[in-house]
């Protein structure tokens, strides 16, 4: 029998500790090694038991989950999944936890007497624990600093053809760090950027707001019919698909609540398919860290339509799932480390500019 994933559950609520422990112990491939009522209790149990994954509540007395997470990731990096609340305050704290190195998060059921919500919570915990157990733990110093990354090595100015193109990015687990690093490395002259990151509300809105303060680009959560502008970034809202459309004034965002695709809404495949159809070769597609295969087929369609495509490499991914699926499908034109993605995007845009200029000179 394969070794089971050993989990420590840290929550100040006895009810939540017992509920989460029952969920974990009900899985055939995992077991609760211990429970702890606060970080001080958890610290000793982590030292003694060396668990594979820690399920950590954010809101606790004596020491909050964020402070404890920062200590864990600095002193003893390990896979941590945060247990959050679907509130603005909980969302802000959760995003900060992902910055500090948490692999992912689960949200507590709003109504604990709802069987459907509890079953959804249970499925989420089981899935995220498995992902975390296989993920590479991130060290706290790799979190956001609020400072822009080093500018691309290539010139930051782009011509008309490149500015009128579109950049489409898809990501999931590990995507918070990855997207932030990519956007911080892009010059203000880049064409509009459309992003699908697998997050529910209110996290997508909060994520867009935080990104807007951390990079030179203007970042917002996409609304229906937004007119796209160079130097602007549009994040797909939680629970809505994002597509590229054409309006009388140029590119626009299109939102819908079509069924889940690849288990997700928003789905990267929806975005990539629309970019392939509307923009063709005047686009750059990027697939970053994430679990599963969402985006692989759509990125292939972008490549087949003439777009340039980039995939994050295995060594720099928290979870090399989505980029692997795209690479194995033949959808990735070039695979690079996370630190090189922004530079590669600009290289692609300059190639597009040069190709367009050469064609115009021949006319």
C-alpha distance (Angstrom), angle and dihedral (degrees) to the residues before:
residue distance angle dihedral
X1 . . .
X2 3.81 . .
X3 3.80 118.1 .
X4 3.78 111.2 -93.9
X5 3.81 123.1 -125.4
X6 3.80 107.6 -101.3
X7 3.81 113.7 -140.5
X8 3.81 134.1 -169.9
X9 3.81 114.7 -156.7
X10 3.82 115.8 -151.8
X11 3.83 116.8 -170.1
X12 3.80 132.8 131.7
X13 3.82 91.3 -140.7
X14 3.79 113.4 85.2
X15 3.80 90.0 -157.6
X16 3.82 91.7 55.1
X17 3.81 92.7 43.9
X18 3.79 90.9 53.3
X19 3.82 93.5 44.4
X20 3.80 93.6 49.7
X21 3.81 92.1 43.6
X22 3.81 90.7 53.2
X23 3.80 90.4 49.7
X24 3.80 93.2 49.9
X25 3.80 95.0 44.0
X26 3.81 90.4 50.1
X27 3.82 89.9 64.3
X28 3.81 115.4 90.9
X29 3.81 93.5 -140.2
X30 3.80 101.8 46.4
X31 3.79 141.3 51.5
X32 3.81 137.1 -171.5
X33 3.80 107.4 -111.1
X34 3.81 91.5 -174.0
X35 3.79 144.8 -26.5
X36 3.81 126.0 -133.2
X37 3.78 131.6 -164.2
X38 3.82 96.2 -151.0
X39 3.81 140.7 3.3
X40 3.81 93.4 -92.8
X41 3.79 90.2 57.5
X42 3.82 90.2 42.2
X43 3.80 93.7 51.0
X44 3.78 93.4 61.7
X45 3.80 93.3 44.1
X46 3.80 92.3 49.4
X47 3.80 90.3 51.8
X48 3.80 92.2 48.9
X49 3.81 99.7 40.5
X50 3.86 106.5 28.9
X51 3.83 94.7 -148.8
X52 3.79 123.7 -155.3
X53 3.82 93.4 -131.2
X54 3.81 135.7 14.7
X55 3.82 119.9 -150.0
X56 3.80 102.8 -155.1
X57 3.80 129.2 -170.1
X58 3.81 114.2 -140.2
X59 3.80 99.8 -149.4
X60 3.81 112.4 58.9
X61 3.82 136.5 137.0
X62 3.82 124.7 -112.8
X63 3.82 91.9 22.9
X64 3.80 123.6 14.5
X65 3.78 121.4 -132.6
X66 3.81 94.5 -109.2
X67 3.80 93.3 56.3
X68 3.79 90.5 47.7
X69 3.80 92.4 46.5
X70 3.80 90.8 53.0
X71 3.81 89.8 52.8
X72 3.81 91.7 47.9
X73 3.79 94.2 49.9
X74 3.79 92.8 46.3
X75 3.80 98.5 44.9
X76 3.82 106.4 23.6
X77 3.84 112.5 10.0
X78 3.80 112.1 -153.2
X79 3.81 138.2 149.1
X80 3.82 109.7 -74.8
X81 3.81 127.8 -177.5
X82 3.81 114.6 -163.9
X83 3.80 122.6 -139.0
X84 3.79 106.5 -142.6
X85 3.80 142.5 174.3
X86 3.81 125.9 -119.7
X87 3.81 93.8 -116.7
X88 3.79 132.8 108.2
X89 3.80 91.0 -109.4
X90 3.79 90.8 46.2
X91 3.80 90.4 47.6
X92 3.80 93.6 51.9
X93 3.80 90.7 49.0
X94 3.80 91.6 47.4
X95 3.79 92.9 52.6
X96 3.78 89.1 49.5
X97 3.82 88.9 51.2
X98 3.80 90.5 53.7
X99 3.81 88.6 50.2
X100 3.80 89.6 53.4
X101 3.78 93.1 53.7
X102 3.82 109.1 -85.2
X103 3.80 109.5 149.4
X104 3.81 95.6 -140.2
X105 3.80 144.4 -38.4
X106 3.79 141.9 -122.4
X107 3.80 124.9 -151.3
X108 3.78 122.2 -131.4
X109 3.83 116.2 -116.7
X110 3.81 110.7 -97.5
X111 3.81 91.8 -140.7
X112 3.79 112.3 35.4
X113 3.81 92.2 -164.7
X114 3.81 92.4 61.0
X115 3.81 110.7 102.4
X116 3.81 92.1 -161.4
X117 3.80 93.2 53.3
X118 3.79 92.5 45.1
X119 3.82 91.2 50.2
X120 3.81 89.5 49.6
X121 3.82 89.7 48.3
X122 3.81 90.2 49.7
X123 3.80 93.2 50.1
X124 3.80 90.3 47.9
X125 3.80 92.8 51.4
X126 3.81 93.1 48.3
X127 3.80 92.3 48.8
X128 3.81 95.9 45.2
X129 3.81 93.7 46.4
X130 3.82 90.3 53.7
X131 3.80 90.9 48.3
X132 3.80 92.2 47.2
X133 3.80 93.0 49.2
X134 3.80 89.5 58.1
X135 3.81 96.2 40.4
X136 3.78 128.8 97.6
X137 3.82 109.8 -112.1
X138 3.79 114.4 -121.5
X139 3.80 123.1 -134.6
X140 3.82 117.4 -125.7
X141 3.79 93.7 -119.2
X142 3.81 88.4 65.9
X143 3.79 91.2 64.3
X144 3.79 123.5 104.4
X145 3.78 116.5 -66.3
X146 3.78 96.4 -175.0
X147 3.81 89.7 -120.0
X148 3.79 122.7 114.7
X149 3.79 118.0 -106.0
X150 3.80 120.7 -113.9
X151 3.81 109.6 -69.8
X152 3.81 117.5 -104.1
X153 3.80 114.7 -81.6
X154 3.80 90.3 -125.0
X155 3.83 122.1 72.9
X156 3.80 112.2 -75.3
X157 3.82 96.0 -139.3
X158 3.77 117.9 97.5
X159 3.78 131.1 -170.3
X160 3.79 131.5 -122.9
X161 3.81 96.8 -86.0
X162 3.80 93.1 52.4
X163 3.81 93.7 45.0
X164 3.80 89.7 53.4
X165 3.79 93.3 52.2
X166 3.82 125.6 88.9
X167 3.81 132.7 -121.8
X168 3.82 116.2 -150.5
X169 3.81 121.5 -168.1
X170 3.81 130.1 -173.6
X171 3.82 126.1 -170.9
X172 3.79 144.0 150.7
X173 3.83 131.6 169.6
X174 3.80 106.9 24.9
X175 3.79 90.4 14.2
X176 3.81 96.0 115.0
X177 3.80 91.7 67.7
X178 3.80 93.3 36.4
X179 3.81 97.0 50.3
X180 3.79 91.6 46.0
X181 3.80 93.0 52.6
X182 3.81 92.4 46.9
X183 3.80 95.0 49.2
X184 3.79 92.4 45.6
X185 3.81 88.8 56.6
X186 3.81 96.9 51.2
X187 3.83 123.5 95.6
X188 3.81 120.5 -123.6
X189 3.81 90.4 -112.1
X190 3.83 94.3 69.9
X191 3.80 120.0 117.6
X192 3.81 119.4 -103.8
X193 3.79 115.1 -61.6
X194 3.82 122.8 -143.1
X195 3.80 116.9 -164.4
X196 3.78 135.5 -168.5
X197 3.81 112.4 -167.6
X198 3.81 115.7 170.5
X199 3.81 100.6 -115.7
X200 3.81 134.0 128.2
X201 3.78 126.0 -132.7
X202 3.00 132.2 -52.3
X203 3.80 89.1 24.8
X204 3.82 96.9 68.2
X205 3.81 92.1 53.8
X206 3.80 91.7 46.3
X207 3.81 91.5 45.6
X208 3.81 91.0 52.6
X209 3.80 90.7 49.0
X210 3.79 93.2 51.0
X211 3.80 92.8 46.5
X212 3.80 89.9 51.5
X213 3.81 89.3 62.9
X214 3.81 94.9 44.9
X215 3.79 106.4 52.6
X216 3.79 140.2 40.3
X217 3.81 92.4 -112.2
X218 3.81 123.6 87.2
X219 3.81 108.2 -112.5
X220 3.80 128.1 -166.9
X221 3.78 140.3 157.3
X222 3.80 105.4 -99.4
X223 3.81 120.1 -105.7
X224 3.79 127.4 -164.1
X225 3.81 110.7 -78.5
X226 3.81 99.2 7.3
X227 3.80 109.3 168.4
X228 3.79 107.1 -128.3
X229 3.81 119.6 -123.6
X230 3.81 131.8 -174.0
X231 3.78 112.8 -98.8
X232 3.81 92.0 27.9
X233 3.80 129.5 112.7
X234 3.81 125.6 -153.9
X235 3.82 119.1 -160.5
X236 3.82 117.8 -157.5
X237 3.83 109.7 -115.3
X238 3.78 118.2 -116.2
X239 3.82 111.5 -90.1
X240 3.83 94.5 12.6
X241 3.79 129.8 96.0
X242 3.81 116.8 -127.7
X243 3.79 122.7 -145.7
X244 3.79 136.7 173.8
X245 3.79 115.3 -115.8
X246 3.81 139.3 173.0
X247 3.77 122.4 -115.3
X248 3.79 133.3 177.1
X249 3.82 89.8 -90.9
X250 3.81 97.5 43.4
X251 3.80 134.1 -90.5
X252 3.82 117.5 12.5
X253 3.79 136.8 179.3
X254 3.80 119.9 -110.2
X255 3.82 121.5 -162.1
X256 3.80 129.0 -168.3
X257 3.79 141.0 163.7
X258 3.81 97.2 -133.1
X259 3.83 115.3 154.6
X260 3.79 120.5 -69.1
X261 3.80 114.4 -79.0
X262 3.80 118.7 -152.2
X263 3.80 85.2 -5.3
X264 3.80 92.7 -59.1
X265 3.79 142.7 103.1
X266 2.98 110.6 -149.9
X267 3.80 94.5 37.6
X268 3.79 125.5 -169.9
X269 3.81 90.7 -142.4
X270 3.82 91.0 62.4
X271 3.80 90.7 52.7
X272 3.80 95.7 44.3
X273 3.82 92.8 46.6
X274 3.80 91.4 53.5
X275 3.80 92.4 47.4
X276 3.82 90.7 50.0
X277 3.81 89.9 51.5
X278 3.80 98.7 42.8
X279 3.80 106.2 30.3
X280 3.81 103.3 26.2
X281 3.79 110.4 177.8
X282 3.80 92.2 -4.1
X283 3.79 91.0 84.6
X284 3.78 144.7 75.4
X285 3.81 119.2 -143.9
X286 3.80 121.9 -157.4
X287 3.80 129.1 -173.3
X288 3.79 118.6 -166.6
X289 3.80 139.2 -177.7
X290 3.78 115.3 -39.1
X291 3.79 146.9 125.2
X292 3.80 121.1 -100.6
X293 3.80 131.4 11.1
X294 3.81 104.3 -71.4
X295 3.79 109.7 140.6
X296 3.81 97.8 20.4
X297 3.81 97.0 102.0
X298 3.80 92.9 40.2
X299 3.80 92.2 49.8
X300 3.80 88.9 52.0
X301 3.81 89.5 53.4
X302 3.81 89.0 50.8
X303 3.80 90.2 51.9
X304 3.80 91.6 47.3
X305 3.82 88.6 51.7
X306 3.81 89.5 56.7
X307 3.80 101.1 -96.5
X308 3.79 121.3 138.8
X309 3.81 113.2 -116.5
X310 3.80 134.1 -157.6
X311 3.81 131.8 -168.5
X312 3.80 129.5 -165.9
X313 3.79 112.0 -118.3
X314 3.80 125.8 -116.4
X315 3.80 97.2 -110.9
X316 3.81 94.3 58.5
X317 3.84 97.6 40.9
X318 3.78 124.1 99.0
X319 3.82 84.8 -151.4
X320 3.80 118.8 12.4
X321 3.80 94.7 -155.9
X322 3.79 111.5 106.5
X323 3.83 93.9 35.4
X324 3.80 90.7 47.1
X325 3.81 92.5 51.2
X326 3.79 90.7 49.3
X327 3.82 93.1 46.1
X328 3.80 93.5 49.0
X329 3.81 90.0 48.5
X330 3.80 90.1 55.0
X331 3.80 93.2 -113.5
X332 3.82 97.3 122.3
X333 3.78 115.5 85.9
X334 3.80 93.4 -174.0
X335 3.79 130.4 8.8
X336 3.82 117.1 -152.8
X337 3.81 141.4 163.6
X338 3.80 117.1 -89.6
X339 3.81 92.2 -107.0
X340 3.82 89.4 59.0
X341 3.82 99.5 46.1
X342 3.83 96.8 89.7
X343 3.79 91.4 48.8
X344 3.82 91.0 48.2
X345 3.82 91.1 51.6
X346 3.81 90.2 55.2
X347 3.81 90.9 46.6
X348 3.82 88.9 53.5
X349 3.80 91.5 49.3
X350 3.78 91.8 49.8
X351 3.80 89.8 49.7
X352 3.79 88.3 53.6
X353 3.80 90.2 49.3
X354 3.80 92.5 49.6
X355 3.82 92.2 47.4
X356 3.81 91.4 51.1
X357 3.82 92.7 46.5
X358 3.80 92.1 50.8
X359 3.80 91.6 51.0
X360 3.81 91.4 50.2
X361 3.81 91.3 50.6
X362 3.81 90.1 53.8
X363 3.81 92.9 53.6
